[in-house]
Amino acid sequence: MANEQPLDGYTRMFKMLSDENRLKMLLYMREEELCVCDFEALLGISQPSVSQQLKRMRAEGMVTSRKFEQWHVYRIDESYALIDVLTKTLSQLPSVKQDVDELTEKGLRSRCSVATRPVEFHSLNKQR
């Protein structure tokens, strides 16, 4: 039973990934930073539901955000303790880049995501 403690982080990570909306959100954030409005459009769920899922992932250390004017944009936190495992796990799943691109092409991206898109942000998809 002494081996249980090192597995705690993995257990929590996989619990986060077991929810379909959280998993999709992480896949979207693997491609680029997104705001709550973008997640609403991509997932078809309410702002409170999106915020609740982001809060849980932030509490786990998987997601970080930055504020731009009145908006918050979210991305996977590269300092997350299990970032290598998370990145490898997400890389094994189908890409959602087309969904994000389609949202942009249809003009459905929120003003906040367009205004806050950082030059320095690099997709985790390209880094690992």
Chimera marker file (.cmm) of the C-alpha trace (Angstrom):
<marker_set name="trace">
<marker id="1" x="0.000" y="0.000" z="0.000" r="1" g="1" b="0" radius="0.5"/>
<marker id="2" x="3.004" y="2.322" z="0.182" r="1" g="1" b="0" radius="0.5"/>
<marker id="3" x="2.792" y="2.832" z="-3.596" r="1" g="1" b="0" radius="0.5"/>
<marker id="4" x="-0.623" y="4.522" z="-3.435" r="1" g="1" b="0" radius="0.5"/>
<marker id="5" x="0.531" y="8.073" z="-2.741" r="1" g="1" b="0" radius="0.5"/>
<marker id="6" x="2.578" y="8.535" z="-5.946" r="1" g="1" b="0" radius="0.5"/>
<marker id="7" x="-0.520" y="7.482" z="-7.908" r="1" g="1" b="0" radius="0.5"/>
<marker id="8" x="-2.711" y="10.204" z="-6.392" r="1" g="1" b="0" radius="0.5"/>
<marker id="9" x="-1.771" y="12.790" z="-9.011" r="1" g="1" b="0" radius="0.5"/>
<marker id="10" x="-2.404" y="10.352" z="-11.840" r="1" g="1" b="0" radius="0.5"/>
<marker id="11" x="-5.752" y="9.364" z="-10.343" r="1" g="1" b="0" radius="0.5"/>
<marker id="12" x="-6.828" y="13.003" z="-10.098" r="1" g="1" b="0" radius="0.5"/>
<marker id="13" x="-5.657" y="13.718" z="-13.646" r="1" g="1" b="0" radius="0.5"/>
<marker id="14" x="-7.574" y="10.781" z="-15.097" r="1" g="1" b="0" radius="0.5"/>
<marker id="15" x="-10.662" y="11.776" z="-13.114" r="1" g="1" b="0" radius="0.5"/>
<marker id="16" x="-10.429" y="15.184" z="-14.781" r="1" g="1" b="0" radius="0.5"/>
<marker id="17" x="-10.124" y="13.491" z="-18.178" r="1" g="1" b="0" radius="0.5"/>
<marker id="18" x="-13.100" y="11.209" z="-17.474" r="1" g="1" b="0" radius="0.5"/>
<marker id="19" x="-15.575" y="14.055" z="-18.011" r="1" g="1" b="0" radius="0.5"/>
<marker id="20" x="-16.275" y="14.528" z="-21.732" r="1" g="1" b="0" radius="0.5"/>
<marker id="21" x="-16.583" y="18.327" z="-21.538" r="1" g="1" b="0" radius="0.5"/>
<marker id="22" x="-13.348" y="18.709" z="-19.573" r="1" g="1" b="0" radius="0.5"/>
<marker id="23" x="-11.578" y="16.378" z="-21.982" r="1" g="1" b="0" radius="0.5"/>
<marker id="24" x="-12.789" y="18.384" z="-24.976" r="1" g="1" b="0" radius="0.5"/>
<marker id="25" x="-11.807" y="21.642" z="-23.276" r="1" g="1" b="0" radius="0.5"/>
<marker id="26" x="-8.283" y="20.339" z="-22.738" r="1" g="1" b="0" radius="0.5"/>
<marker id="27" x="-8.120" y="19.195" z="-26.348" r="1" g="1" b="0" radius="0.5"/>
<marker id="28" x="-9.214" y="22.661" z="-27.493" r="1" g="1" b="0" radius="0.5"/>
<marker id="29" x="-6.675" y="24.323" z="-25.185" r="1" g="1" b="0" radius="0.5"/>
<marker id="30" x="-4.023" y="22.040" z="-26.595" r="1" g="1" b="0" radius="0.5"/>
<marker id="31" x="-4.520" y="23.925" z="-29.861" r="1" g="1" b="0" radius="0.5"/>
<marker id="32" x="-4.708" y="27.491" z="-28.495" r="1" g="1" b="0" radius="0.5"/>
<marker id="33" x="-5.858" y="29.777" z="-25.710" r="1" g="1" b="0" radius="0.5"/>
<marker id="34" x="-9.613" y="30.168" z="-25.472" r="1" g="1" b="0" radius="0.5"/>
<marker id="35" x="-12.086" y="32.207" z="-23.471" r="1" g="1" b="0" radius="0.5"/>
<marker id="36" x="-15.276" y="31.031" z="-21.789" r="1" g="1" b="0" radius="0.5"/>
<marker id="37" x="-17.333" y="32.364" z="-24.720" r="1" g="1" b="0" radius="0.5"/>
<marker id="38" x="-15.408" y="30.129" z="-27.128" r="1" g="1" b="0" radius="0.5"/>
<marker id="39" x="-15.987" y="27.061" z="-24.965" r="1" g="1" b="0" radius="0.5"/>
<marker id="40" x="-19.702" y="27.868" z="-24.855" r="1" g="1" b="0" radius="0.5"/>
<marker id="41" x="-19.819" y="27.951" z="-28.664" r="1" g="1" b="0" radius="0.5"/>
<marker id="42" x="-17.668" y="24.852" z="-29.135" r="1" g="1" b="0" radius="0.5"/>
<marker id="43" x="-19.387" y="22.684" z="-26.529" r="1" g="1" b="0" radius="0.5"/>
<marker id="44" x="-22.909" y="24.059" z="-26.597" r="1" g="1" b="0" radius="0.5"/>
<marker id="45" x="-23.033" y="24.372" z="-22.813" r="1" g="1" b="0" radius="0.5"/>
<marker id="46" x="-23.799" y="27.331" z="-20.566" r="1" g="1" b="0" radius="0.5"/>
<marker id="47" x="-21.298" y="29.840" z="-19.217" r="1" g="1" b="0" radius="0.5"/>
<marker id="48" x="-21.772" y="28.612" z="-15.612" r="1" g="1" b="0" radius="0.5"/>
<marker id="49" x="-21.046" y="25.028" z="-16.721" r="1" g="1" b="0" radius="0.5"/>
<marker id="50" x="-17.914" y="26.111" z="-18.581" r="1" g="1" b="0" radius="0.5"/>
<marker id="51" x="-16.731" y="28.175" z="-15.615" r="1" g="1" b="0" radius="0.5"/>
<marker id="52" x="-17.327" y="25.297" z="-13.203" r="1" g="1" b="0" radius="0.5"/>
<marker id="53" x="-15.241" y="22.926" z="-15.334" r="1" g="1" b="0" radius="0.5"/>
<marker id="54" x="-12.445" y="25.474" z="-15.705" r="1" g="1" b="0" radius="0.5"/>
<marker id="55" x="-12.466" y="26.070" z="-11.947" r="1" g="1" b="0" radius="0.5"/>
<marker id="56" x="-12.005" y="22.349" z="-11.300" r="1" g="1" b="0" radius="0.5"/>
<marker id="57" x="-9.128" y="22.107" z="-13.793" r="1" g="1" b="0" radius="0.5"/>
<marker id="58" x="-7.474" y="25.214" z="-12.341" r="1" g="1" b="0" radius="0.5"/>
<marker id="59" x="-7.750" y="23.782" z="-8.830" r="1" g="1" b="0" radius="0.5"/>
<marker id="60" x="-5.970" y="20.659" z="-10.078" r="1" g="1" b="0" radius="0.5"/>
<marker id="61" x="-3.237" y="22.813" z="-11.655" r="1" g="1" b="0" radius="0.5"/>
<marker id="62" x="-3.969" y="21.676" z="-15.204" r="1" g="1" b="0" radius="0.5"/>
<marker id="63" x="-5.151" y="25.038" z="-16.519" r="1" g="1" b="0" radius="0.5"/>
<marker id="64" x="-4.013" y="28.605" z="-16.112" r="1" g="1" b="0" radius="0.5"/>
<marker id="65" x="-5.554" y="31.864" z="-17.224" r="1" g="1" b="0" radius="0.5"/>
<marker id="66" x="-4.632" y="35.425" z="-17.878" r="1" g="1" b="0" radius="0.5"/>
<marker id="67" x="-6.807" y="38.485" z="-17.799" r="1" g="1" b="0" radius="0.5"/>
<marker id="68" x="-7.184" y="40.911" z="-20.674" r="1" g="1" b="0" radius="0.5"/>
<marker id="69" x="-9.475" y="43.832" z="-19.906" r="1" g="1" b="0" radius="0.5"/>
<marker id="70" x="-12.664" y="42.166" z="-18.622" r="1" g="1" b="0" radius="0.5"/>
<marker id="71" x="-11.943" y="38.729" z="-20.130" r="1" g="1" b="0" radius="0.5"/>
<marker id="72" x="-10.046" y="35.672" z="-18.997" r="1" g="1" b="0" radius="0.5"/>
<marker id="73" x="-8.403" y="33.379" z="-21.511" r="1" g="1" b="0" radius="0.5"/>
<marker id="74" x="-7.397" y="29.856" z="-20.589" r="1" g="1" b="0" radius="0.5"/>
<marker id="75" x="-4.710" y="27.424" z="-21.613" r="1" g="1" b="0" radius="0.5"/>
<marker id="76" x="-3.062" y="24.281" z="-20.343" r="1" g="1" b="0" radius="0.5"/>
<marker id="77" x="-0.552" y="25.136" z="-17.641" r="1" g="1" b="0" radius="0.5"/>
<marker id="78" x="2.856" y="24.007" z="-18.841" r="1" g="1" b="0" radius="0.5"/>
<marker id="79" x="4.058" y="23.879" z="-15.223" r="1" g="1" b="0" radius="0.5"/>
<marker id="80" x="1.448" y="21.215" z="-14.365" r="1" g="1" b="0" radius="0.5"/>
<marker id="81" x="3.223" y="18.403" z="-12.513" r="1" g="1" b="0" radius="0.5"/>
<marker id="82" x="2.081" y="15.752" z="-14.998" r="1" g="1" b="0" radius="0.5"/>
<marker id="83" x="2.304" y="17.884" z="-18.150" r="1" g="1" b="0" radius="0.5"/>
<marker id="84" x="4.257" y="15.235" z="-20.055" r="1" g="1" b="0" radius="0.5"/>
<marker id="85" x="1.696" y="12.539" z="-19.275" r="1" g="1" b="0" radius="0.5"/>
<marker id="86" x="-1.201" y="14.884" z="-20.041" r="1" g="1" b="0" radius="0.5"/>
<marker id="87" x="0.328" y="16.009" z="-23.341" r="1" g="1" b="0" radius="0.5"/>
<marker id="88" x="1.086" y="12.456" z="-24.406" r="1" g="1" b="0" radius="0.5"/>
<marker id="89" x="-2.439" y="11.335" z="-23.477" r="1" g="1" b="0" radius="0.5"/>
<marker id="90" x="-4.058" y="14.192" z="-25.408" r="1" g="1" b="0" radius="0.5"/>
<marker id="91" x="-1.820" y="13.548" z="-28.417" r="1" g="1" b="0" radius="0.5"/>
<marker id="92" x="-3.303" y="10.049" z="-28.702" r="1" g="1" b="0" radius="0.5"/>
<marker id="93" x="-6.804" y="11.478" z="-29.207" r="1" g="1" b="0" radius="0.5"/>
<marker id="94" x="-8.330" y="12.851" z="-32.409" r="1" g="1" b="0" radius="0.5"/>
<marker id="95" x="-7.460" y="16.450" z="-33.203" r="1" g="1" b="0" radius="0.5"/>
<marker id="96" x="-10.066" y="19.161" z="-32.600" r="1" g="1" b="0" radius="0.5"/>
<marker id="97" x="-8.161" y="21.850" z="-34.473" r="1" g="1" b="0" radius="0.5"/>
<marker id="98" x="-10.771" y="21.766" z="-37.226" r="1" g="1" b="0" radius="0.5"/>
<marker id="99" x="-13.507" y="22.667" z="-34.698" r="1" g="1" b="0" radius="0.5"/>
<marker id="100" x="-11.568" y="25.706" z="-33.484" r="1" g="1" b="0" radius="0.5"/>
<marker id="101" x="-10.704" y="26.755" z="-37.041" r="1" g="1" b="0" radius="0.5"/>
<marker id="102" x="-14.325" y="26.334" z="-38.125" r="1" g="1" b="0" radius="0.5"/>
<marker id="103" x="-15.502" y="28.554" z="-35.281" r="1" g="1" b="0" radius="0.5"/>
<marker id="104" x="-13.133" y="31.242" z="-36.538" r="1" g="1" b="0" radius="0.5"/>
<marker id="105" x="-14.096" y="30.787" z="-40.200" r="1" g="1" b="0" radius="0.5"/>
<marker id="106" x="-17.797" y="31.101" z="-39.382" r="1" g="1" b="0" radius="0.5"/>
<marker id="107" x="-17.132" y="34.307" z="-37.468" r="1" g="1" b="0" radius="0.5"/>
<marker id="108" x="-18.307" y="32.758" z="-34.222" r="1" g="1" b="0" radius="0.5"/>
<marker id="109" x="-15.134" y="33.443" z="-32.266" r="1" g="1" b="0" radius="0.5"/>
<marker id="110" x="-15.837" y="35.890" z="-29.527" r="1" g="1" b="0" radius="0.5"/>
<marker id="111" x="-14.324" y="39.335" z="-29.598" r="1" g="1" b="0" radius="0.5"/>
<marker id="112" x="-12.367" y="38.566" z="-26.454" r="1" g="1" b="0" radius="0.5"/>
<marker id="113" x="-10.486" y="35.618" z="-27.962" r="1" g="1" b="0" radius="0.5"/>
<marker id="114" x="-9.513" y="37.556" z="-31.056" r="1" g="1" b="0" radius="0.5"/>
<marker id="115" x="-8.448" y="40.587" z="-29.028" r="1" g="1" b="0" radius="0.5"/>
<marker id="116" x="-6.437" y="38.578" z="-26.521" r="1" g="1" b="0" radius="0.5"/>
<marker id="117" x="-4.689" y="36.075" z="-28.767" r="1" g="1" b="0" radius="0.5"/>
<marker id="118" x="-1.055" y="36.312" z="-27.670" r="1" g="1" b="0" radius="0.5"/>
<marker id="119" x="1.806" y="36.325" z="-30.082" r="1" g="1" b="0" radius="0.5"/>
<marker id="120" x="3.936" y="34.267" z="-27.676" r="1" g="1" b="0" radius="0.5"/>
<marker id="121" x="1.459" y="31.416" z="-27.196" r="1" g="1" b="0" radius="0.5"/>
<marker id="122" x="2.504" y="28.164" z="-28.810" r="1" g="1" b="0" radius="0.5"/>
<marker id="123" x="0.183" y="25.223" z="-29.141" r="1" g="1" b="0" radius="0.5"/>
<marker id="124" x="1.141" y="22.271" z="-26.975" r="1" g="1" b="0" radius="0.5"/>
<marker id="125" x="0.395" y="20.266" z="-30.073" r="1" g="1" b="0" radius="0.5"/>
<marker id="126" x="3.532" y="21.693" z="-31.691" r="1" g="1" b="0" radius="0.5"/>
<marker id="127" x="5.772" y="21.689" z="-28.638" r="1" g="1" b="0" radius="0.5"/>
<marker id="128" x="5.745" y="18.033" z="-27.776" r="1" g="1" b="0" radius="0.5"/>
<link id1="1" id2="2" r="1" g="1" b="0" radius="0.2"/>
<link id1="2" id2="3" r="1" g="1" b="0" radius="0.2"/>
<link id1="3" id2="4" r="1" g="1" b="0" radius="0.2"/>
<link id1="4" id2="5" r="1" g="1" b="0" radius="0.2"/>
<link id1="5" id2="6" r="1" g="1" b="0" radius="0.2"/>
<link id1="6" id2="7" r="1" g="1" b="0" radius="0.2"/>
<link id1="7" id2="8" r="1" g="1" b="0" radius="0.2"/>
<link id1="8" id2="9" r="1" g="1" b="0" radius="0.2"/>
<link id1="9" id2="10" r="1" g="1" b="0" radius="0.2"/>
<link id1="10" id2="11" r="1" g="1" b="0" radius="0.2"/>
<link id1="11" id2="12" r="1" g="1" b="0" radius="0.2"/>
<link id1="12" id2="13" r="1" g="1" b="0" radius="0.2"/>
<link id1="13" id2="14" r="1" g="1" b="0" radius="0.2"/>
<link id1="14" id2="15" r="1" g="1" b="0" radius="0.2"/>
<link id1="15" id2="16" r="1" g="1" b="0" radius="0.2"/>
<link id1="16" id2="17" r="1" g="1" b="0" radius="0.2"/>
<link id1="17" id2="18" r="1" g="1" b="0" radius="0.2"/>
<link id1="18" id2="19" r="1" g="1" b="0" radius="0.2"/>
<link id1="19" id2="20" r="1" g="1" b="0" radius="0.2"/>
<link id1="20" id2="21" r="1" g="1" b="0" radius="0.2"/>
<link id1="21" id2="22" r="1" g="1" b="0" radius="0.2"/>
<link id1="22" id2="23" r="1" g="1" b="0" radius="0.2"/>
<link id1="23" id2="24" r="1" g="1" b="0" radius="0.2"/>
<link id1="24" id2="25" r="1" g="1" b="0" radius="0.2"/>
<link id1="25" id2="26" r="1" g="1" b="0" radius="0.2"/>
<link id1="26" id2="27" r="1" g="1" b="0" radius="0.2"/>
<link id1="27" id2="28" r="1" g="1" b="0" radius="0.2"/>
<link id1="28" id2="29" r="1" g="1" b="0" radius="0.2"/>
<link id1="29" id2="30" r="1" g="1" b="0" radius="0.2"/>
<link id1="30" id2="31" r="1" g="1" b="0" radius="0.2"/>
<link id1="31" id2="32" r="1" g="1" b="0" radius="0.2"/>
<link id1="32" id2="33" r="1" g="1" b="0" radius="0.2"/>
<link id1="33" id2="34" r="1" g="1" b="0" radius="0.2"/>
<link id1="34" id2="35" r="1" g="1" b="0" radius="0.2"/>
<link id1="35" id2="36" r="1" g="1" b="0" radius="0.2"/>
<link id1="36" id2="37" r="1" g="1" b="0" radius="0.2"/>
<link id1="37" id2="38" r="1" g="1" b="0" radius="0.2"/>
<link id1="38" id2="39" r="1" g="1" b="0" radius="0.2"/>
<link id1="39" id2="40" r="1" g="1" b="0" radius="0.2"/>
<link id1="40" id2="41" r="1" g="1" b="0" radius="0.2"/>
<link id1="41" id2="42" r="1" g="1" b="0" radius="0.2"/>
<link id1="42" id2="43" r="1" g="1" b="0" radius="0.2"/>
<link id1="43" id2="44" r="1" g="1" b="0" radius="0.2"/>
<link id1="44" id2="45" r="1" g="1" b="0" radius="0.2"/>
<link id1="45" id2="46" r="1" g="1" b="0" radius="0.2"/>
<link id1="46" id2="47" r="1" g="1" b="0" radius="0.2"/>
<link id1="47" id2="48" r="1" g="1" b="0" radius="0.2"/>
<link id1="48" id2="49" r="1" g="1" b="0" radius="0.2"/>
<link id1="49" id2="50" r="1" g="1" b="0" radius="0.2"/>
<link id1="50" id2="51" r="1" g="1" b="0" radius="0.2"/>
<link id1="51" id2="52" r="1" g="1" b="0" radius="0.2"/>
<link id1="52" id2="53" r="1" g="1" b="0" radius="0.2"/>
<link id1="53" id2="54" r="1" g="1" b="0" radius="0.2"/>
<link id1="54" id2="55" r="1" g="1" b="0" radius="0.2"/>
<link id1="55" id2="56" r="1" g="1" b="0" radius="0.2"/>
<link id1="56" id2="57" r="1" g="1" b="0" radius="0.2"/>
<link id1="57" id2="58" r="1" g="1" b="0" radius="0.2"/>
<link id1="58" id2="59" r="1" g="1" b="0" radius="0.2"/>
<link id1="59" id2="60" r="1" g="1" b="0" radius="0.2"/>
<link id1="60" id2="61" r="1" g="1" b="0" radius="0.2"/>
<link id1="61" id2="62" r="1" g="1" b="0" radius="0.2"/>
<link id1="62" id2="63" r="1" g="1" b="0" radius="0.2"/>
<link id1="63" id2="64" r="1" g="1" b="0" radius="0.2"/>
<link id1="64" id2="65" r="1" g="1" b="0" radius="0.2"/>
<link id1="65" id2="66" r="1" g="1" b="0" radius="0.2"/>
<link id1="66" id2="67" r="1" g="1" b="0" radius="0.2"/>
<link id1="67" id2="68" r="1" g="1" b="0" radius="0.2"/>
<link id1="68" id2="69" r="1" g="1" b="0" radius="0.2"/>
<link id1="69" id2="70" r="1" g="1" b="0" radius="0.2"/>
<link id1="70" id2="71" r="1" g="1" b="0" radius="0.2"/>
<link id1="71" id2="72" r="1" g="1" b="0" radius="0.2"/>
<link id1="72" id2="73" r="1" g="1" b="0" radius="0.2"/>
<link id1="73" id2="74" r="1" g="1" b="0" radius="0.2"/>
<link id1="74" id2="75" r="1" g="1" b="0" radius="0.2"/>
<link id1="75" id2="76" r="1" g="1" b="0" radius="0.2"/>
<link id1="76" id2="77" r="1" g="1" b="0" radius="0.2"/>
<link id1="77" id2="78" r="1" g="1" b="0" radius="0.2"/>
<link id1="78" id2="79" r="1" g="1" b="0" radius="0.2"/>
<link id1="79" id2="80" r="1" g="1" b="0" radius="0.2"/>
<link id1="80" id2="81" r="1" g="1" b="0" radius="0.2"/>
<link id1="81" id2="82" r="1" g="1" b="0" radius="0.2"/>
<link id1="82" id2="83" r="1" g="1" b="0" radius="0.2"/>
<link id1="83" id2="84" r="1" g="1" b="0" radius="0.2"/>
<link id1="84" id2="85" r="1" g="1" b="0" radius="0.2"/>
<link id1="85" id2="86" r="1" g="1" b="0" radius="0.2"/>
<link id1="86" id2="87" r="1" g="1" b="0" radius="0.2"/>
<link id1="87" id2="88" r="1" g="1" b="0" radius="0.2"/>
<link id1="88" id2="89" r="1" g="1" b="0" radius="0.2"/>
<link id1="89" id2="90" r="1" g="1" b="0" radius="0.2"/>
<link id1="90" id2="91" r="1" g="1" b="0" radius="0.2"/>
<link id1="91" id2="92" r="1" g="1" b="0" radius="0.2"/>
<link id1="92" id2="93" r="1" g="1" b="0" radius="0.2"/>
<link id1="93" id2="94" r="1" g="1" b="0" radius="0.2"/>
<link id1="94" id2="95" r="1" g="1" b="0" radius="0.2"/>
<link id1="95" id2="96" r="1" g="1" b="0" radius="0.2"/>
<link id1="96" id2="97" r="1" g="1" b="0" radius="0.2"/>
<link id1="97" id2="98" r="1" g="1" b="0" radius="0.2"/>
<link id1="98" id2="99" r="1" g="1" b="0" radius="0.2"/>
<link id1="99" id2="100" r="1" g="1" b="0" radius="0.2"/>
<link id1="100" id2="101" r="1" g="1" b="0" radius="0.2"/>
<link id1="101" id2="102" r="1" g="1" b="0" radius="0.2"/>
<link id1="102" id2="103" r="1" g="1" b="0" radius="0.2"/>
<link id1="103" id2="104" r="1" g="1" b="0" radius="0.2"/>
<link id1="104" id2="105" r="1" g="1" b="0" radius="0.2"/>
<link id1="105" id2="106" r="1" g="1" b="0" radius="0.2"/>
<link id1="106" id2="107" r="1" g="1" b="0" radius="0.2"/>
<link id1="107" id2="108" r="1" g="1" b="0" radius="0.2"/>
<link id1="108" id2="109" r="1" g="1" b="0" radius="0.2"/>
<link id1="109" id2="110" r="1" g="1" b="0" radius="0.2"/>
<link id1="110" id2="111" r="1" g="1" b="0" radius="0.2"/>
<link id1="111" id2="112" r="1" g="1" b="0" radius="0.2"/>
<link id1="112" id2="113" r="1" g="1" b="0" radius="0.2"/>
<link id1="113" id2="114" r="1" g="1" b="0" radius="0.2"/>
<link id1="114" id2="115" r="1" g="1" b="0" radius="0.2"/>
<link id1="115" id2="116" r="1" g="1" b="0" radius="0.2"/>
<link id1="116" id2="117" r="1" g="1" b="0" radius="0.2"/>
<link id1="117" id2="118" r="1" g="1" b="0" radius="0.2"/>
<link id1="118" id2="119" r="1" g="1" b="0" radius="0.2"/>
<link id1="119" id2="120" r="1" g="1" b="0" radius="0.2"/>
<link id1="120" id2="121" r="1" g="1" b="0" radius="0.2"/>
<link id1="121" id2="122" r="1" g="1" b="0" radius="0.2"/>
<link id1="122" id2="123" r="1" g="1" b="0" radius="0.2"/>
<link id1="123" id2="124" r="1" g="1" b="0" radius="0.2"/>
<link id1="124" id2="125" r="1" g="1" b="0" radius="0.2"/>
<link id1="125" id2="126" r="1" g="1" b="0" radius="0.2"/>
<link id1="126" id2="127" r="1" g="1" b="0" radius="0.2"/>
<link id1="127" id2="128" r="1" g="1" b="0" radius="0.2"/>
</marker_set>
